[in-house]
Amino acid sequence: ADKLKSRFHEQAFPELVLAAPPHILGLLRGALDEAVARCVVASFDNDYTLLDVDELDKRIHALAR
């Protein structure tokens, strides 16, 4: 959450999609800065850590439709 806050204030992203296992996602949401939380456009309670970047991109885009 601290890293996301720092990167948000550096204007590294205008919108944010969160993806994490359910328990971690809940903890992350609870720890987000209010400004960062407002830029969250979608969140998915899945563990995507083993996917390569191309597959991750496909899955996130498919879910965000």
Short mmCIF file of the C-alpha atoms (twelve columns), coordinates in Angstrom:
data_MODEL
# 
_entry.id   MODEL 
# 
loop_
_atom_site.group_PDB 
_atom_site.id 
_atom_site.type_symbol 
_atom_site.label_atom_id 
_atom_site.label_alt_id 
_atom_site.label_comp_id 
_atom_site.label_asym_id 
_atom_site.label_seq_id 
_atom_site.Cartn_x 
_atom_site.Cartn_y 
_atom_site.Cartn_z 
_atom_site.pdbx_PDB_model_num 
ATOM 1  C CA . ALA A 1  0.000   0.000   0.000   1 
ATOM 2  C CA . ASP A 2  2.868   2.381   0.767   1 
ATOM 3  C CA . LYS A 3  4.517   1.677   -2.593  1 
ATOM 4  C CA . LEU A 4  1.225   2.249   -4.427  1 
ATOM 5  C CA . LYS A 5  0.751   5.539   -2.556  1 
ATOM 6  C CA . SER A 6  4.250   6.669   -3.486  1 
ATOM 7  C CA . ARG A 7  3.824   5.710   -7.140  1 
ATOM 8  C CA . PHE A 8  0.371   7.352   -7.262  1 
ATOM 9  C CA . HIS A 9  1.806   10.658  -6.055  1 
ATOM 10 C CA . GLU A 10 4.533   10.332  -8.716  1 
ATOM 11 C CA . GLN A 11 1.642   10.101  -11.202 1 
ATOM 12 C CA . ALA A 12 2.774   6.636   -12.299 1 
ATOM 13 C CA . PHE A 13 -0.828  5.557   -12.971 1 
ATOM 14 C CA . PRO A 14 -4.254  7.207   -13.342 1 
ATOM 15 C CA . GLU A 15 -6.193  3.994   -12.660 1 
ATOM 16 C CA . LEU A 16 -5.404  0.817   -10.786 1 
ATOM 17 C CA . VAL A 17 -6.535  -2.798  -11.043 1 
ATOM 18 C CA . LEU A 18 -5.892  -4.976  -7.994  1 
ATOM 19 C CA . ALA A 19 -5.493  -8.748  -8.193  1 
ATOM 20 C CA . ALA A 20 -4.564  -10.847 -5.175  1 
ATOM 21 C CA . PRO A 21 -5.791  -13.862 -3.233  1 
ATOM 22 C CA . PRO A 22 -8.938  -12.972 -1.226  1 
ATOM 23 C CA . HIS A 23 -7.262  -12.543 2.164   1 
ATOM 24 C CA . ILE A 24 -4.432  -10.407 0.780   1 
ATOM 25 C CA . LEU A 25 -6.830  -8.340  -1.322  1 
ATOM 26 C CA . GLY A 26 -8.853  -7.528  1.789   1 
ATOM 27 C CA . LEU A 27 -5.735  -6.493  3.698   1 
ATOM 28 C CA . LEU A 28 -4.537  -4.373  0.791   1 
ATOM 29 C CA . ARG A 29 -7.874  -2.605  0.385   1 
ATOM 30 C CA . GLY A 30 -7.859  -1.798  4.095   1 
ATOM 31 C CA . ALA A 31 -4.365  -0.335  3.920   1 
ATOM 32 C CA . LEU A 32 -4.788  1.815   0.799   1 
ATOM 33 C CA . ASP A 33 -4.546  5.578   0.996   1 
ATOM 34 C CA . GLU A 34 -7.902  7.254   0.203   1 
ATOM 35 C CA . ALA A 35 -6.585  8.831   -3.012  1 
ATOM 36 C CA . VAL A 36 -5.213  5.500   -4.219  1 
ATOM 37 C CA . ALA A 37 -8.433  3.697   -3.290  1 
ATOM 38 C CA . ARG A 38 -10.419 6.141   -5.433  1 
ATOM 39 C CA . CYS A 39 -8.389  5.250   -8.525  1 
ATOM 40 C CA . VAL A 40 -9.093  1.492   -8.187  1 
ATOM 41 C CA . VAL A 41 -11.275 0.641   -11.176 1 
ATOM 42 C CA . ALA A 42 -11.435 -3.138  -10.654 1 
ATOM 43 C CA . SER A 43 -10.253 -5.814  -8.281  1 
ATOM 44 C CA . PHE A 44 -10.053 -9.575  -8.618  1 
ATOM 45 C CA . ASP A 45 -9.657  -12.069 -5.805  1 
ATOM 46 C CA . ASN A 46 -7.391  -14.444 -7.699  1 
ATOM 47 C CA . ASP A 47 -3.745  -15.420 -7.372  1 
ATOM 48 C CA . TYR A 48 -2.032  -14.628 -10.660 1 
ATOM 49 C CA . THR A 49 1.569   -14.806 -9.439  1 
ATOM 50 C CA . LEU A 50 2.448   -17.834 -11.592 1 
ATOM 51 C CA . LEU A 51 1.205   -16.339 -14.878 1 
ATOM 52 C CA . ASP A 52 3.515   -14.778 -17.418 1 
ATOM 53 C CA . VAL A 53 2.867   -11.142 -18.337 1 
ATOM 54 C CA . ASP A 54 1.014   -11.908 -21.578 1 
ATOM 55 C CA . GLU A 55 -1.372  -14.356 -19.907 1 
ATOM 56 C CA . LEU A 56 -1.932  -11.962 -17.001 1 
ATOM 57 C CA . ASP A 57 -2.797  -9.181  -19.427 1 
ATOM 58 C CA . LYS A 58 -5.286  -11.435 -21.266 1 
ATOM 59 C CA . ARG A 59 -7.009  -12.542 -18.064 1 
ATOM 60 C CA . ILE A 60 -7.298  -9.065  -16.581 1 
ATOM 61 C CA . HIS A 61 -8.704  -7.656  -19.809 1 
ATOM 62 C CA . ALA A 62 -11.176 -10.534 -20.112 1 
ATOM 63 C CA . LEU A 63 -12.383 -10.036 -16.536 1 
ATOM 64 C CA . ALA A 64 -12.625 -6.265  -16.844 1 
ATOM 65 C CA . ARG A 65 -15.163 -6.423  -19.703 1 
# 
